[in-house]
Amino acid sequence: IFIISESAWFGSDNSGKNEKPNTIAILPLKFEGSDSMRIMAGGLTEAVLNHLMEIENLVIRSKTSVERYRETTKTLKEIAKEMKVDYVIETSGWQYGDNLQFQINLADAENDNYLLREPYTANMKEDNFLDLQNLIVFDIIEKTKTQLSPHEKEKLKVRLTHNPAALNEYLQGLKYLDLSGQKGSFSLWQQAAEETLKAKMYFEKAIQLDSGFIEAYLMLGQIYINKLGFDVSQRKEYLDSGLVMAEKAISLHNNRIKGGEYRQALSLKSTYMRRQGKMEESRKLFEESLKYGSVNTPGNYIDMFSKYSDFEDYYEAIHAFYKYVELKPEEEIISQWMYDKLCLVLFYAGFSNVAEKYLLECLNTNLDSVNFYHYMCLGNIYSGNFESSIEYANIGMKVNPSSSHMYLLCNKTFSYLLLREFESALETLDEINNQNWLNFPENYFTSLTAFVYLRNGQPTLADQYFQEAITNLNNEISTGHRDASLFYSHFELAMIYAALDEKEKALHYLKEVTNKQKIPRWVIVCLENHTALDNIRHDREFIRLEMELTDKYQKEHKRVATLLRQKGEI
């Protein structure tokens, strides 16, 4: 059984921090064996990579940045020079029946010599398989003389599971989850969904084999909450299942040191609370999670960026993004979803020029024109540039597959409505209805349809859609839906009641919106331009509320502007 004793660490103490973090590039795995064994070996590589990435004194180059070296003939020294790293690791593997052999070659870039050329052999049905990940990580840390925190040292002594079969299932799930994450574009969403369901199946098998498998609960919880939880038809069931996984992972830490995995569990529960509209509770859980494990790593700033974006704390989100960029390896490519969130935050905060710069950077990096036109169309609405939004929608529909047309057409309809080109809005709405798309965000589309029909002289038909939207929006408020916690449900109701000339109700719900701490730019655009508000636009109370909301928007806009100036963005 693999045991790390205190005497195994270099000298008498391996705690503390390096003068500077060691940088490592791990080249893509080359493996010879069956398909199932290849997936499992890929999962083992993922587990090793994830473990190393959690160590504060290590900086690991991203998988996307090393992928170009998969079939390279360059020497490790040449690769290290190109990637500006201290060490390069080659990984390869072979299958012999139930035996897995891993070869790890660790090269020191500065001295051009191998610090480690070690074969690791394990039988998938025996105990030595359980120690393989920790043994590989330990040897890499030892040879690179990387300083560890006390928690990081303790983690190396703990097995993920005591069941070899459970570990096999977990590693296969880890690889399929990684594969699903590599397919982030609009055009590959169906393939990504299939990989996600495969990962879910393997994590479920791992838990069946070991009911105390914390990491498997965490991975399964992430799938339920962060991936499957967006399925409208089964949203509640998936989210509730994710909460069960998060709470199980939390409870299993009663007899373990609370580090990175405990932080992940709290963060996952925070995401559940946010998805349920409990924003204050979500933020408290997330900020509690930051007390555990190593915080000053690129991965943690990614998590902070994502969470603060969802909390609509624009300043903190952008600040976390810059910290991630500061700490990440220079060659690491920023993920498309991060570009998307960043651009939305910048649009919300009123910095469309900066957002468009990052959208172009994203397009040049990921070559996903579907994504580019969608966000340019949306961003121009948020900025009040409705003609430009229509232009981007038209271009996007010419060059992109039809799967993205629903979003572009809805944004185009909305732009025509705010331009008061009502006939064009109706023509575009008819085009949407002719496509018979299902499961689009109901309230947005329902109220948009009502506004268009009302302005085209069809009040009876408009009223049917208004009443449906009112019922749905009130249900969001009563059930604590996320949109209600952000007061978007209230804002939509204010516009509906204004369009119906029910002034008191419209002003009541608009006053509720003033409870929102930070007001996005698009709310101000709607206040200034939406035809629904024409009936109350000159009312003194409306003018007062509009000024209050505008002041809140300007306050956060100025706060973010200070940060952007510091970074040379404006």
PLY file of the C-alpha trace (Angstrom):
ply
format ascii 1.0
element vertex 570
property float x
property float y
property float z
element edge 569
property int vertex1
property int vertex2
end_header
0.00 0.00 0.00
1.31 3.44 -0.98
2.08 5.52 2.10
3.90 8.88 2.16
5.84 9.32 5.36
7.09 12.65 6.69
10.67 11.55 6.04
9.88 11.18 2.36
9.79 14.95 1.90
12.98 16.76 0.86
14.95 17.84 3.86
13.10 18.29 7.09
10.33 20.54 5.74
8.50 20.77 2.45
5.90 23.28 3.59
5.63 26.87 2.49
5.96 28.58 -0.87
8.46 28.49 -3.70
10.15 31.77 -4.63
8.09 31.43 -7.80
5.70 28.67 -8.86
7.12 25.83 -10.95
5.64 25.72 -14.45
4.89 22.39 -16.10
3.56 21.35 -19.51
2.03 17.86 -19.61
1.94 16.56 -23.17
-1.08 14.62 -24.52
-1.29 10.97 -23.51
-0.28 8.33 -26.04
-1.93 5.02 -25.26
-2.11 1.55 -26.78
-4.98 -0.63 -25.65
-8.73 -1.20 -25.79
-11.16 1.70 -26.15
-12.45 1.33 -22.59
-8.91 1.18 -21.20
-7.95 4.23 -23.27
-10.86 6.18 -21.77
-9.90 5.05 -18.28
-6.24 5.98 -18.85
-7.37 9.36 -20.14
-9.37 9.77 -16.94
-6.29 8.92 -14.87
-4.37 11.61 -16.73
-7.23 14.04 -15.99
-7.13 13.12 -12.30
-3.36 13.68 -12.12
-3.70 16.96 -14.00
-6.55 18.16 -11.75
-4.57 17.25 -8.64
-1.48 19.13 -9.82
-3.57 22.17 -10.79
-4.83 22.48 -7.20
-1.28 22.89 -5.86
-0.58 26.58 -5.29
3.15 26.39 -6.10
2.56 24.76 -9.48
1.33 26.33 -12.70
0.13 23.74 -15.21
-0.22 24.66 -18.88
-3.72 24.09 -20.23
-4.66 21.06 -22.32
-5.53 23.25 -25.28
-2.08 24.85 -25.29
-0.23 21.48 -25.34
-2.54 19.76 -27.83
-0.48 21.02 -30.79
2.41 18.86 -29.58
0.46 15.58 -29.79
2.32 14.40 -32.92
5.38 16.61 -32.61
8.94 15.59 -33.40
10.38 18.44 -31.35
12.61 17.74 -28.38
11.34 18.36 -24.87
13.81 21.24 -24.55
12.40 22.87 -27.68
8.86 22.44 -26.38
9.83 23.88 -22.99
11.39 26.93 -24.64
8.33 27.54 -26.81
5.94 27.16 -23.88
8.16 29.02 -21.40
7.99 26.29 -18.77
10.44 24.84 -16.26
9.47 21.22 -16.89
7.85 19.08 -19.59
6.18 15.74 -18.93
5.63 13.02 -21.55
2.90 10.51 -20.75
2.30 7.19 -22.45
0.56 3.98 -21.55
-0.02 0.37 -22.50
-2.53 -2.31 -21.59
-1.59 -5.87 -20.69
-4.81 -7.70 -19.85
-6.03 -6.12 -16.60
-2.68 -4.42 -16.10
-2.07 -0.77 -16.91
1.45 0.53 -17.43
2.08 4.26 -17.38
5.37 5.81 -18.44
6.15 9.28 -17.03
9.15 11.15 -18.42
9.82 14.40 -16.57
12.38 16.67 -18.24
14.15 19.66 -16.69
14.09 22.35 -19.38
17.01 24.34 -17.97
19.49 21.45 -17.76
18.00 19.38 -20.61
18.00 16.16 -18.61
15.38 13.74 -17.30
14.56 14.00 -13.62
12.13 11.10 -13.85
11.80 8.24 -16.32
9.55 5.95 -14.38
7.19 3.17 -15.45
4.16 2.76 -13.18
2.37 -0.55 -13.34
-0.92 -1.42 -11.66
-3.58 -4.10 -11.89
-7.01 -2.52 -12.19
-8.49 -5.08 -9.80
-5.87 -4.71 -7.06
-4.92 -2.15 -4.42
-1.90 -0.79 -6.29
-4.32 0.72 -8.83
-5.82 2.84 -6.03
-2.46 4.48 -5.28
-1.37 5.14 -8.85
-2.58 8.76 -9.08
-1.06 9.84 -5.75
2.20 8.04 -6.50
2.61 9.83 -9.85
1.74 13.21 -8.31
4.12 12.59 -5.40
7.05 11.76 -7.67
6.46 14.84 -9.81
6.35 17.07 -6.72
9.46 15.48 -5.28
11.53 15.77 -8.46
10.50 19.39 -9.09
11.11 20.29 -5.42
7.70 21.92 -5.17
6.75 23.25 -1.74
3.38 22.07 -0.39
0.97 23.40 2.20
0.07 21.08 5.11
-3.30 20.34 3.50
-1.67 19.54 0.14
0.64 17.08 1.89
-2.26 15.44 3.71
-4.22 15.05 0.49
-1.41 12.93 -0.97
-1.94 10.41 1.81
-5.64 9.90 1.08
-7.01 7.53 -1.55
-9.94 8.67 -3.67
-11.62 5.35 -2.89
-10.80 1.93 -1.48
-12.61 0.13 -4.30
-10.61 -0.48 -7.53
-13.79 -1.04 -9.57
-15.26 2.26 -8.32
-12.06 4.07 -9.28
-12.23 2.55 -12.78
-15.78 3.86 -13.26
-14.86 7.27 -11.84
-11.87 7.72 -14.14
-13.94 6.85 -17.21
-16.56 9.36 -16.11
-13.86 11.99 -15.66
-12.64 11.52 -19.21
-16.13 11.68 -20.72
-16.81 14.86 -18.72
-13.61 16.32 -20.12
-14.66 15.36 -23.65
-18.03 17.08 -23.18
-16.27 20.25 -22.06
-14.20 20.31 -25.24
-17.38 20.70 -27.32
-18.54 24.09 -26.14
-19.68 25.58 -29.45
-23.31 25.86 -30.59
-22.72 23.39 -33.43
-21.43 20.60 -31.14
-23.95 20.88 -28.30
-25.68 17.57 -29.09
-22.39 15.67 -29.05
-21.42 17.37 -25.78
-24.78 16.32 -24.27
-24.12 12.67 -25.20
-20.67 12.75 -23.57
-22.19 14.33 -20.45
-24.76 11.53 -20.11
-21.99 8.93 -20.44
-20.03 10.67 -17.68
-23.15 10.72 -15.49
-23.61 6.97 -15.93
-20.00 6.21 -14.89
-20.11 8.47 -11.81
-23.37 6.81 -10.74
-21.71 3.39 -11.05
-18.75 4.61 -8.99
-21.08 5.71 -6.17
-22.96 2.41 -6.30
-19.64 0.64 -5.73
-18.43 3.06 -3.04
-21.04 5.10 -1.17
-18.30 7.25 0.41
-16.69 8.39 -2.84
-16.60 12.18 -2.30
-15.11 13.14 -5.67
-17.72 11.07 -7.55
-20.53 12.87 -5.69
-18.94 16.21 -6.62
-18.65 15.32 -10.30
-22.19 13.98 -10.46
-23.47 17.07 -8.66
-21.74 19.31 -11.20
-23.42 17.44 -14.03
-26.87 17.75 -12.44
-26.56 21.44 -11.56
-24.23 22.92 -14.17
-25.22 20.89 -17.21
-28.51 18.95 -16.96
-30.11 21.58 -14.71
-30.74 23.79 -17.73
-33.22 21.26 -19.18
-36.54 23.10 -18.79
-38.61 19.91 -18.70
-36.74 18.36 -15.74
-35.10 21.40 -14.18
-36.35 20.88 -10.60
-35.54 17.16 -10.52
-32.00 17.69 -11.81
-31.25 20.64 -9.51
-32.61 18.82 -6.46
-30.49 15.77 -7.34
-27.45 18.05 -7.58
-28.17 19.45 -4.12
-28.30 15.90 -2.70
-24.86 15.22 -4.23
-23.38 18.46 -2.83
-24.75 17.87 0.68
-23.52 14.27 0.65
-20.02 15.47 -0.26
-20.19 18.05 2.56
-21.34 15.47 5.13
-18.58 13.03 4.15
-15.99 15.64 5.16
-16.81 15.15 8.85
-13.85 12.77 9.11
-11.59 14.44 6.54
-9.51 17.60 6.37
-11.57 20.36 4.80
-9.65 21.52 1.75
-10.21 21.83 -1.97
-12.95 19.20 -2.20
-14.87 20.79 0.67
-14.59 24.13 -1.09
-15.96 22.56 -4.29
-18.90 21.07 -2.38
-19.81 24.42 -0.80
-19.40 26.15 -4.15
-21.67 23.58 -5.79
-24.35 24.11 -3.14
-23.94 27.86 -3.70
-24.66 27.33 -7.40
-27.81 25.38 -6.52
-29.01 28.23 -4.28
-28.35 30.73 -7.05
-30.27 28.65 -9.58
-33.16 28.61 -7.08
-33.08 32.39 -6.77
-31.63 32.47 -3.24
-28.89 34.93 -4.12
-27.89 36.08 -0.62
-27.62 32.52 0.66
-25.71 31.56 -2.48
-23.17 34.34 -2.03
-22.64 33.53 1.66
-21.94 29.87 0.81
-19.55 30.81 -1.96
-17.57 33.27 0.14
-17.46 30.65 2.93
-15.97 28.21 0.40
-13.06 30.57 -0.27
-11.71 29.82 3.23
-10.74 26.28 2.24
-7.91 25.03 0.05
-5.56 27.12 -2.07
-7.29 30.28 -3.30
-4.57 32.09 -5.27
-4.70 29.82 -8.31
-6.04 30.42 -11.84
-8.78 27.83 -11.34
-10.14 29.53 -8.24
-10.26 32.90 -9.95
-12.21 31.26 -12.78
-14.74 30.10 -10.17
-14.84 33.55 -8.57
-15.34 35.18 -11.96
-18.22 32.83 -12.78
-19.93 33.27 -9.42
-19.62 37.06 -9.24
-20.90 37.27 -12.82
-23.97 35.30 -11.76
-24.40 37.53 -8.69
-24.25 40.48 -11.12
-21.43 42.05 -9.13
-19.78 43.53 -12.21
-16.71 45.00 -10.52
-15.81 41.82 -8.61
-16.42 39.65 -11.68
-14.14 41.72 -13.91
-11.53 41.95 -11.15
-11.52 38.14 -10.81
-11.16 37.80 -14.59
-8.07 40.03 -14.58
-6.58 38.06 -11.68
-7.10 34.85 -13.67
-5.39 36.38 -16.72
-2.53 37.55 -14.50
-1.95 34.10 -12.99
-2.70 31.84 -15.96
0.13 30.67 -18.21
0.68 33.07 -21.09
-0.09 30.39 -23.68
-3.31 29.22 -22.01
-6.31 29.99 -24.19
-9.24 31.65 -22.44
-12.35 29.46 -22.63
-15.23 30.58 -24.82
-17.72 30.54 -21.94
-15.46 32.96 -20.03
-15.41 35.34 -22.99
-19.22 35.06 -23.17
-19.73 35.87 -19.48
-17.16 38.66 -19.55
-18.81 40.32 -22.52
-22.25 40.14 -20.91
-20.87 41.69 -17.72
-19.23 44.47 -19.74
-22.44 45.09 -21.70
-24.41 45.16 -18.44
-21.94 47.64 -16.93
-22.18 49.86 -20.02
-18.83 49.22 -21.73
-19.83 47.94 -25.15
-16.55 48.90 -26.86
-14.51 46.83 -24.40
-16.97 43.93 -24.73
-16.76 43.97 -28.51
-12.96 43.88 -28.31
-13.15 40.65 -26.30
-15.79 39.18 -28.63
-13.41 39.67 -31.55
-10.61 38.13 -29.51
-12.89 35.17 -28.78
-13.76 34.80 -32.47
-10.09 34.82 -33.46
-9.34 32.21 -30.80
-12.30 29.83 -31.11
-13.48 30.54 -34.70
-17.12 30.17 -33.59
-19.02 32.67 -35.74
-22.38 31.43 -34.40
-21.39 32.58 -30.94
-19.92 35.86 -32.23
-23.04 37.02 -34.08
-25.34 35.96 -31.26
-23.49 38.07 -28.68
-22.91 41.01 -31.01
-26.64 41.05 -31.74
-27.49 40.84 -28.03
-24.84 43.33 -26.96
-26.00 45.99 -29.40
-29.52 45.73 -27.96
-28.11 46.19 -24.46
-26.24 49.26 -25.72
-29.25 50.75 -27.47
-27.82 50.23 -30.98
-30.91 48.54 -32.43
-30.06 49.01 -36.14
-26.67 47.35 -35.58
-28.34 44.51 -33.70
-30.60 43.82 -36.70
-27.61 43.88 -39.04
-25.74 41.32 -36.95
-28.86 39.14 -36.76
-29.21 39.19 -40.57
-25.54 38.36 -41.14
-25.66 35.62 -38.50
-28.65 33.93 -40.12
-26.92 33.91 -43.51
-23.71 32.26 -42.39
-24.80 30.10 -39.45
-26.84 26.89 -39.07
-30.54 27.22 -38.30
-30.10 26.00 -34.71
-29.11 29.54 -33.67
-31.82 31.38 -35.63
-34.39 31.44 -32.82
-32.19 33.66 -30.66
-31.24 35.93 -33.55
-34.84 36.28 -34.70
-36.11 37.10 -31.20
-33.43 39.75 -30.77
-34.27 41.11 -34.21
-37.98 41.29 -33.31
-37.17 43.10 -30.07
-34.95 45.61 -31.92
-37.72 46.41 -34.41
-40.14 46.88 -31.48
-37.86 49.40 -29.78
-37.27 51.15 -33.12
-41.08 51.38 -33.38
-41.02 49.57 -36.71
-44.00 47.49 -35.70
-44.82 45.87 -39.05
-41.24 44.61 -39.39
-41.44 43.27 -35.83
-44.62 41.35 -36.75
-43.07 39.92 -39.92
-40.07 38.66 -37.93
-42.37 37.24 -35.25
-44.32 35.35 -37.92
-41.04 33.89 -39.15
-40.37 32.61 -35.63
-43.83 31.06 -35.31
-43.49 29.36 -38.70
-40.39 27.53 -37.45
-42.34 25.97 -34.54
-39.38 26.07 -32.13
-40.04 24.75 -28.66
-38.56 25.28 -25.18
-37.39 28.85 -25.78
-37.42 30.96 -22.55
-41.19 31.21 -22.19
-41.76 34.52 -20.44
-39.47 36.55 -22.64
-41.00 35.19 -25.84
-44.58 35.31 -24.54
-44.41 38.96 -23.48
-42.48 39.93 -26.63
-45.24 38.34 -28.72
-47.90 40.26 -26.76
-46.13 43.61 -27.22
-45.81 43.05 -30.99
-49.48 42.04 -31.42
-50.64 45.00 -29.33
-48.68 47.48 -31.47
-50.06 45.90 -34.65
-53.71 46.42 -33.74
-54.48 42.93 -32.39
-55.39 43.65 -28.72
-57.42 40.47 -28.14
-54.60 38.21 -29.25
-52.09 40.35 -27.35
-54.14 40.04 -24.14
-54.03 36.23 -24.33
-50.24 36.34 -24.32
-50.11 39.05 -21.66
-52.25 36.99 -19.27
-50.09 33.91 -19.84
-46.94 35.94 -19.16
-48.45 37.51 -16.00
-49.31 34.05 -14.62
-45.80 32.75 -15.32
-44.04 35.80 -13.91
-46.10 35.78 -10.70
-45.25 32.11 -10.35
-41.55 33.00 -10.63
-41.95 35.55 -7.83
-43.88 33.19 -5.55
-41.41 30.32 -6.04
-38.25 32.44 -5.67
-37.03 31.91 -9.24
-33.59 33.39 -10.03
-35.11 36.04 -12.34
-37.40 37.11 -9.51
-34.49 37.36 -7.05
-32.79 39.68 -9.55
-36.08 41.61 -9.96
-36.27 40.88 -13.70
-39.68 39.26 -13.25
-40.87 42.46 -11.55
-39.47 44.63 -14.36
-41.25 42.54 -17.01
-44.52 42.83 -15.07
-44.07 46.61 -14.82
-43.81 46.83 -18.61
-46.78 44.52 -19.18
-49.07 46.45 -16.82
-47.91 49.73 -18.36
-48.83 48.40 -21.81
-52.24 47.38 -20.43
-52.61 50.92 -19.02
-52.81 49.65 -15.44
-50.71 52.45 -14.05
-50.76 51.61 -10.32
-49.63 48.01 -10.86
-46.95 49.12 -13.33
-45.47 51.61 -10.88
-45.74 49.13 -8.00
-43.59 46.56 -9.80
-41.18 49.19 -11.09
-40.68 50.39 -7.52
-39.81 46.79 -6.56
-36.97 46.90 -9.11
-35.34 49.74 -7.13
-34.51 47.11 -4.46
-31.96 45.71 -6.91
-28.46 46.82 -5.89
-26.90 47.00 -9.35
-28.86 47.98 -12.45
-27.68 46.69 -15.85
-27.48 48.93 -18.90
-30.30 47.09 -20.70
-32.82 48.11 -18.01
-31.98 51.76 -18.69
-32.29 51.14 -22.44
-35.79 49.69 -21.91
-36.82 52.56 -19.64
-35.78 55.01 -22.34
-37.06 53.17 -25.41
-39.62 50.43 -24.73
-43.02 51.30 -26.21
-44.80 49.51 -23.35
-43.85 52.35 -21.02
-45.34 55.13 -23.17
-48.52 55.15 -21.06
-46.63 56.11 -17.88
-43.53 57.78 -19.26
-44.58 61.31 -18.22
-45.90 60.31 -14.80
-43.98 61.98 -11.95
-43.52 58.71 -10.06
-42.18 57.01 -13.17
-39.72 59.86 -13.71
-38.58 59.60 -10.08
-38.12 55.81 -10.30
-36.29 56.11 -13.62
-33.87 58.61 -12.07
-33.28 56.33 -9.06
-32.55 53.33 -11.29
-30.31 55.41 -13.55
-28.34 56.67 -10.54
-27.75 53.07 -9.42
-26.58 52.12 -12.91
-24.22 55.11 -13.06
-22.74 54.29 -9.64
-21.63 50.81 -10.70
-20.65 52.06 -14.16
-18.22 54.54 -12.59
-16.88 51.89 -10.20
-16.13 49.53 -13.08
-14.67 52.40 -15.13
-12.02 52.90 -12.42
-10.94 49.28 -12.75
-10.92 49.37 -16.56
-8.78 52.51 -16.56
-6.29 50.83 -14.25
-6.02 48.01 -16.78
-5.72 50.36 -19.76
-9.00 49.21 -21.30
-10.49 52.72 -21.52
0 1
1 2
2 3
3 4
4 5
5 6
6 7
7 8
8 9
9 10
10 11
11 12
12 13
13 14
14 15
15 16
16 17
17 18
18 19
19 20
20 21
21 22
22 23
23 24
24 25
25 26
26 27
27 28
28 29
29 30
30 31
31 32
32 33
33 34
34 35
35 36
36 37
37 38
38 39
39 40
40 41
41 42
42 43
43 44
44 45
45 46
46 47
47 48
48 49
49 50
50 51
51 52
52 53
53 54
54 55
55 56
56 57
57 58
58 59
59 60
60 61
61 62
62 63
63 64
64 65
65 66
66 67
67 68
68 69
69 70
70 71
71 72
72 73
73 74
74 75
75 76
76 77
77 78
78 79
79 80
80 81
81 82
82 83
83 84
84 85
85 86
86 87
87 88
88 89
89 90
90 91
91 92
92 93
93 94
94 95
95 96
96 97
97 98
98 99
99 100
100 101
101 102
102 103
103 104
104 105
105 106
106 107
107 108
108 109
109 110
110 111
111 112
112 113
113 114
114 115
115 116
116 117
117 118
118 119
119 120
120 121
121 122
122 123
123 124
124 125
125 126
126 127
127 128
128 129
129 130
130 131
131 132
132 133
133 134
134 135
135 136
136 137
137 138
138 139
139 140
140 141
141 142
142 143
143 144
144 145
145 146
146 147
147 148
148 149
149 150
150 151
151 152
152 153
153 154
154 155
155 156
156 157
157 158
158 159
159 160
160 161
161 162
162 163
163 164
164 165
165 166
166 167
167 168
168 169
169 170
170 171
171 172
172 173
173 174
174 175
175 176
176 177
177 178
178 179
179 180
180 181
181 182
182 183
183 184
184 185
185 186
186 187
187 188
188 189
189 190
190 191
191 192
192 193
193 194
194 195
195 196
196 197
197 198
198 199
199 200
200 201
201 202
202 203
203 204
204 205
205 206
206 207
207 208
208 209
209 210
210 211
211 212
212 213
213 214
214 215
215 216
216 217
217 218
218 219
219 220
220 221
221 222
222 223
223 224
224 225
225 226
226 227
227 228
228 229
229 230
230 231
231 232
232 233
233 234
234 235
235 236
236 237
237 238
238 239
239 240
240 241
241 242
242 243
243 244
244 245
245 246
246 247
247 248
248 249
249 250
250 251
251 252
252 253
253 254
254 255
255 256
256 257
257 258
258 259
259 260
260 261
261 262
262 263
263 264
264 265
265 266
266 267
267 268
268 269
269 270
270 271
271 272
272 273
273 274
274 275
275 276
276 277
277 278
278 279
279 280
280 281
281 282
282 283
283 284
284 285
285 286
286 287
287 288
288 289
289 290
290 291
291 292
292 293
293 294
294 295
295 296
296 297
297 298
298 299
299 300
300 301
301 302
302 303
303 304
304 305
305 306
306 307
307 308
308 309
309 310
310 311
311 312
312 313
313 314
314 315
315 316
316 317
317 318
318 319
319 320
320 321
321 322
322 323
323 324
324 325
325 326
326 327
327 328
328 329
329 330
330 331
331 332
332 333
333 334
334 335
335 336
336 337
337 338
338 339
339 340
340 341
341 342
342 343
343 344
344 345
345 346
346 347
347 348
348 349
349 350
350 351
351 352
352 353
353 354
354 355
355 356
356 357
357 358
358 359
359 360
360 361
361 362
362 363
363 364
364 365
365 366
366 367
367 368
368 369
369 370
370 371
371 372
372 373
373 374
374 375
375 376
376 377
377 378
378 379
379 380
380 381
381 382
382 383
383 384
384 385
385 386
386 387
387 388
388 389
389 390
390 391
391 392
392 393
393 394
394 395
395 396
396 397
397 398
398 399
399 400
400 401
401 402
402 403
403 404
404 405
405 406
406 407
407 408
408 409
409 410
410 411
411 412
412 413
413 414
414 415
415 416
416 417
417 418
418 419
419 420
420 421
421 422
422 423
423 424
424 425
425 426
426 427
427 428
428 429
429 430
430 431
431 432
432 433
433 434
434 435
435 436
436 437
437 438
438 439
439 440
440 441
441 442
442 443
443 444
444 445
445 446
446 447
447 448
448 449
449 450
450 451
451 452
452 453
453 454
454 455
455 456
456 457
457 458
458 459
459 460
460 461
461 462
462 463
463 464
464 465
465 466
466 467
467 468
468 469
469 470
470 471
471 472
472 473
473 474
474 475
475 476
476 477
477 478
478 479
479 480
480 481
481 482
482 483
483 484
484 485
485 486
486 487
487 488
488 489
489 490
490 491
491 492
492 493
493 494
494 495
495 496
496 497
497 498
498 499
499 500
500 501
501 502
502 503
503 504
504 505
505 506
506 507
507 508
508 509
509 510
510 511
511 512
512 513
513 514
514 515
515 516
516 517
517 518
518 519
519 520
520 521
521 522
522 523
523 524
524 525
525 526
526 527
527 528
528 529
529 530
530 531
531 532
532 533
533 534
534 535
535 536
536 537
537 538
538 539
539 540
540 541
541 542
542 543
543 544
544 545
545 546
546 547
547 548
548 549
549 550
550 551
551 552
552 553
553 554
554 555
555 556
556 557
557 558
558 559
559 560
560 561
561 562
562 563
563 564
564 565
565 566
566 567
567 568
568 569
